[in-house]
Structures are given as structure tokens and as C-alpha cells.
Amino acid sequence: MSEIRVERLSKRFNETAALDAVSLRFTAGSFTALLGPSGCGKTTMLRLIAGFEAPSEGRVLFGEELMADPRRQVPPEARGVGVVFQSYALWPHMDVAANVAYPLKARHVERSAIAGRVGAVLDIVGLDGFESRRIEELSGGQRQRVALARCLVADARIILFDEPLANLDMHLRASMVDAFRDIHRRTGATIVYVTHDQAEALALADRVAVMSQGKVLQAAPPQEVYRAPANATIAGFVGRGSIVAGMVMDPAEKTATVDIAGHRLIARSAGASAGPAKILLRPEALRISPEGMPATVLDSIYRGPVHEVRLALSAPGQELLIDSADALAIGQQVHVAVADAWIIPDT
């Protein structure tokens, strides 16, 4: 089975809880990104799924088959899991074909079948014709593709990625994001992808699990994590935006009227109550307009397609971030129209 379940999974190192009673289901064929800053527990979760660590509490299951609990542990090589590391973990003395074929040789697959399977997976990862290349002759992105091919050749139905693009430059990262998306579509493997890069997580995954201090704060489709973060920690970590203080004046089931610095507007809500609240405003939902919230330009940075402008609202300490097609002068008085706002749940 390629479904993964972790149930109340905990891992302690001495007195430190790296993972704290996490329960999460990774459905067969899904692509889940574990997103969070260093030390949040995401790599520990990956290592527990792979079998490189044993849980302190809880359990790991593949389908209905128990892989690990505090008393029993199926070894990594018996789990049928492929792991792609940040460091590639390739054999430098072997050529591409030998690196990819290694799992098949370890399983004593017949030599006559190995070449065909190696060629097929190299074609999938875009390295057809690279069989005889030495590892030292490959770019970082090509080496990462070899590591991925090695997982695929072993028919791994579960593939775990541990910060696989961290060592690549910006252009290679973009091309590898496209490659991972394509390979997921073609193989249907269940993928768990560890990253601290929110752009990667949002672009690749069909679900993002945001982690902090050993816990999962929210696990949802990337659009939901971005547009409706479950708390202020997620709102501040995922994407650009401004969290401002407001007052919920007229709550309804899914929307509410809010007052921000004396200006009223409609915001999306998960059932907010009347009273003080934190409001998330994304730059793409704001624009300079003849009418709207009055603000003063504090700073403007040219970012290529837009100017990133920081504004001060009339209420002390309240600031907004907005993208403007035109340069704005520091001290300029403007008005801001709001197309979308989210009332952050008070958790």
C-alpha cells in the first residue's frame, strides 16, 4: 500500500520533543509538502516514515501494515520507500546507469532486465542518453534527477524528498519543480516533500502541512493555506502580507464587516465573533485608489515588475505592504482599496 498514516507520532531526543503527538494521513498518490522553519520537526517526521528513526510514541502505518511503534521497527530497506536527499547520495565512482541500477542489483534482478528498466526511468526524468556519464560531469539538477531515477527504478510507491533543491541555484530550482510535478503525474507515487521554501511547497504539493515546534498547525490544499491561514503564525510565515488590527463589527457565517483604522470593509471569515481581530491583507489584494483606507508612504523598493511599497495607516503602528506599478514618493498621501481580506482565527 502507498497510503501513509502517522498516529500520535512523537520523537524525543533526550528532553527535547522534536515531534509531538502528530497525526496525519497521506493518501495514496498524494503530494504533501511538510513546510516550516529549521527545527520544526519536518525532517524528523520524514526520517520516522523512512525508518531511519524509531518513534518514542505513536506509530507509522503503510495502509494497514504497521511499520513502526516504540516496540517494533521494520527496517528501511524493507519498506519499499525511495528517499531523495539534499546531498544526492550518489556513488561518484559509478556512471549514471550504474548508480540507477544499484537497487536492482542489490535485489538480484536479472541482468537482462536491468538495462531496459534503467533506460525507461532515465527517460522519465529527462536523462535519456546519459547512461555512461560520470557523476562529476553532471550539473546539480542532473544529479538530482539521477537520485530520483534511482527511486523510480526500484518501483518505489512512496518517495520522500528531504530539502532536495536546497543546493541548487534559482534557475535549476525552477526547472526541477517542473520535473517533480511531471514525475508525480506520470508515476502516481505518494510523495512527502520536506522544505522550508514556501514557494516550492505551494507550487508542488496538493496539500501543505505547516509545522512549528514539533506540531502540525494546518494541513490543507496550498490555496487554503495561503488564502485562509489557520492562525497568525501561519499567516506570517506563508506568503507576503500584512497582519493588521481590526474590529469585527457585523459577523456572518463566512464574511464579516471589519473596521481597520476607521475604514470599513468586508472580510472573509471562518466564523469570527464580534470584537477585536487580526486581519490578513495580501499585497495582490490591495491597490492605490482615489478612495479607501488613507495611508502614508514609508518606503518603496523596486522589485522589477512592481514597486514594493510600505505604507503607514492612520492608527499607530499599523502598516501595509502593497505592490504598485508606479513609483511612490516617501511621505506621499494615498488611499488603498481592498479587494480581499481574511479574519485570522483566534486560536
N, C-alpha and C positions, 0 to 999 in steps of 0.2 A: 504493500500500500504506500502511496505517496502523500497521504494526509499526515500532518504532524499535529500532535496535541501536547501542550505542556500544561500540567495541572498543579497549581500552587507550588511552582518550582522556585526553590531557594538555593543560593550558594553562598557560603560564608568562608572567608579566608581569615583565620584567627577570629578576631572580634568584628571584622568588617563584613557587612552584608552586601555583597556585590549584586545579588539578585534577591528580591524579597517577595515571595509568595505570588509569583506571576502565573496567571492562567491565560492561555492564548491558543486559538485553533488556526492552523494554516491549512486551508482546504486544498485538496488535490488540484494541481495545475495553477495555483495562485502564485502571485509575485508580491511578497511582502518585504517592505523596507523597514529595518529597525533603525530609527533615527534618533540621534541625541548626541550631546557633547561627550568628550572623553570622560571615562569613569562612570557612565550612566548605567552600565550593565549589559549593553547590547552585544559586545564580543563574548562576554561570559555566557549569555543565552546561546549564542552560536556554538560555542565550544561544548556546551551541555548537549545540544542537539546532535552534534557530530560525534560525541563520545570521548572527547579529549579531557573532559572533566566529569566527575561524578557529583550528583546533586546532594546537598545537605538535607533537603526535604523536598517532597513532591516527586513528580515522575514525568518521564518523557515517553510518549507512545507514537508509533507509526501505525496509523489505522488503529486496530485493537491490540497490536502487538507491543508488549512492554519492552522498551529499550533500556530504561534506567530508572532506578529509585535508589534510596540510600543503601539498600542491601544487595541489589543486583545491577550488573552493568554489562550490556552487550558491547563487545569491543568495536572500535571504529571501523575496522576492516570488514566486519560482518554486518554493517548497517546498510550497505549499498548506497552510501552518500558520497557525492563529489564535493570537494572543497577547493575553492579558488582563493588563494591568499594574495595579500598585498605584494608579497615578495616573489610571486610566481612559483617558487619552489620547483624549478626545472633542473634537470641534470645537465651541467654545462659540457660534459664530455660526450653527450649523445646528440645526434641530429634531431630535427623536428619529428621525423617519423618514429624514431626510437623512443623519444620522450612520450609521444602519444600512445605508442604501443605497449608501454611498460605495464599498465594494469592488465592487459590481455595476456602478456607473457607470465605475469605473476599468477594468473588463473589457469595457466597451461592451455590456453586456447590454441587450436591447431594453427601452425604457421601459415598454411594455405589460406586461412580465413582472415588473418591479421591485416595483410596489406589492403584488402578491399575495405575493411572497416575503418582503417586509418584514413584512407583516401576519402571515404564518404564524410567523415566528421571534419576533415580539413576543408572540404568543400563547403560544409555548413558554416564554418567560422571564417570563410573567405581567405583560406591559405592554400588553395589548390595549387600544386606545383612547388610547394615549399618543403617537400618531404626531406630532401637532402641538405637543407640549410642547417648550419650550426647555430646554436642559440646566440652566440656572441655576434652573429651577423644580423640579428633581428632588432627592430625597434621595440620600445616598451609596449606599444599597443599590440604588436605582433606576438610578443612573448605572452601577453595576457591571453591572446587568442589560443595559443598553444596550450596554456594551462586549462582553458575552457574545453578545448578539444579532448584533452586527457580525461576530463569528467564525462564528456558525452560518449566517448568510445566504450566506456565501461557500462553504458546503459543506465547511468545514474538517474533515477526518477526524482531524486532530491538533490539540488545543488545549492551549496552555501557559499556566499561571497563575503569575504572579510576585507572591507575597505579596498576593493580591487583596483580602483582608479587613483588612489592617493599619490602614487609615484609618477603619474603621467601629466604632461602639460595640458593646457586648456583645450587645444585643438584635438589632441588624441583622446582626451576625456569625452569630448562631444561625439567623436566617431565611435567610441566604444559603447556609449549609451545607446546609439542606434543599433550596434551589433547585438547587445544584450537583449534589447526589445525584440529584434528579429529572431534570435535563437529561442527566446521564450515562446514566441508564437509558433515556431516550427517544431519544437520538441514537446511542448506541453508539460515540462518538468515543473515540480514545485520548487520555487526559488525563495530563499531567505537571504536578504541583502543587507549587510551592515554598513552604515555610512554615517558620517557627521555632516555630510553635504546635503542640505535640503533640496537644492536644485536637482541633484541626482535622484533623490528619493521621490520627489514629485513627478519627475519625468518618466521614471522607470516603473514604479510599482502600481499595482491595482489596489493596494492597501498600505498605509503608512502607520507604523506603531511608534509613537513618540515616547521616548523613555527618559527618565530622570531619577537619579538616586535609587536605582535598582527596581523601579516600578514602571509599569506602562501607564502613561497618563491618558492616552487616547489611541485607539486603533480604528481607523476609518479610511474610506477612499481619500486619495490625496486632495480632491476638490473640497471635501468636507473639512479636512484638517486645516486647509488654507482659509476657506471662507467662514467656517464656524468652529474655531478652536474651542476646546472644552474648558480651558482656563487661561489665566493671564500668562502663565509660564509658557504654554504652547504659543499663544498669540505673540509673545515677544521673541520666541525662538524661530518660528516658521515664517518666512517671508519678511518683506519690509512693511512697516506700518506704524501708526501712532496709536497709543493707548491713552485716551483722554478721560477725564472725569466728567460724568454727566448725571442727569436726574431723569429717571423713568417717570413720565407723567401720566400716561394713559395705556397701561399694559393690555395687550390682547393675547391670543393664543400663540401666534407666530410673529407678530410685529408689535411695536410699541412706539408711542411718541416720546422722544427724549429731548431734553434741554441741555445744550452744550454751550457754555459761555453766553447764555442769554439767547441763543438761537435754537429754534425747534425744528426737528426733522423726524422722519420715520426711519426706524432701525429694525433689522431682523432680530428675532429673539427665540430662545428656547423655553419661553415661559417665565420671563423675568417679572418680578414683583415691583410695585411702585416704590420709589426711593432711590438713593444713590447707586450708581453703577459705573462700571468701566466699559468704555465704548472703543471698539477697534475700527479704525479708519485706514484703509489701504490707499496708497498713492494713486493707483489707477482709477479709484472711485472718486477722486477729487479733481476739481478744475477751477481755474481762475474765472470769475464770472462777475457781471455787473451787480448781482445780488447774492446773498448768502452770509456765511459767518465772516465778520470783519477780522482781519489779521494784519500783522506787520511782518515784512520780510526780514529775517535774521541773517540768512546766509544763502548762497546759491553756488552750486558746483556743476560744472559742465560735464555730463556723462556720455557725450557722443550724440545719441538721438534726442536726448532731453536734458534740461537743466533740473537737477535735484535741488529743490528749494525747501528750506526750513523756515517755518512761519511761527509767530507767536500769536496766540489768541488773546482776547481781552482779559480772560481770567488768569491770574498769576500762575506761572509755572506750566501753563498749558501750551504745548507745541504740536505742530503738524508737519508731516513730510509730504511733499507734493511734487509731481513731475510736471514741468512746464515746457512747452515748445519754445517759449520766448525767454530771454534773459530778464530777470527782475532785479531791480536795484535794492541794495540793503537799506532798510528804513521805509521802503515803499509801502503804502497802504493799499490793501487789496481786499476782495471778498472771495470766499470759497464756497462753491456749490458742491453738495454731497450727493452722489448717486447711489451709494450703498454704505451701510454701517451695520455692525454686529455688536449686540449687547453680550459681553463676555459673561458666561455663567459664574455665579459667585459660589465657588467650591472651596 
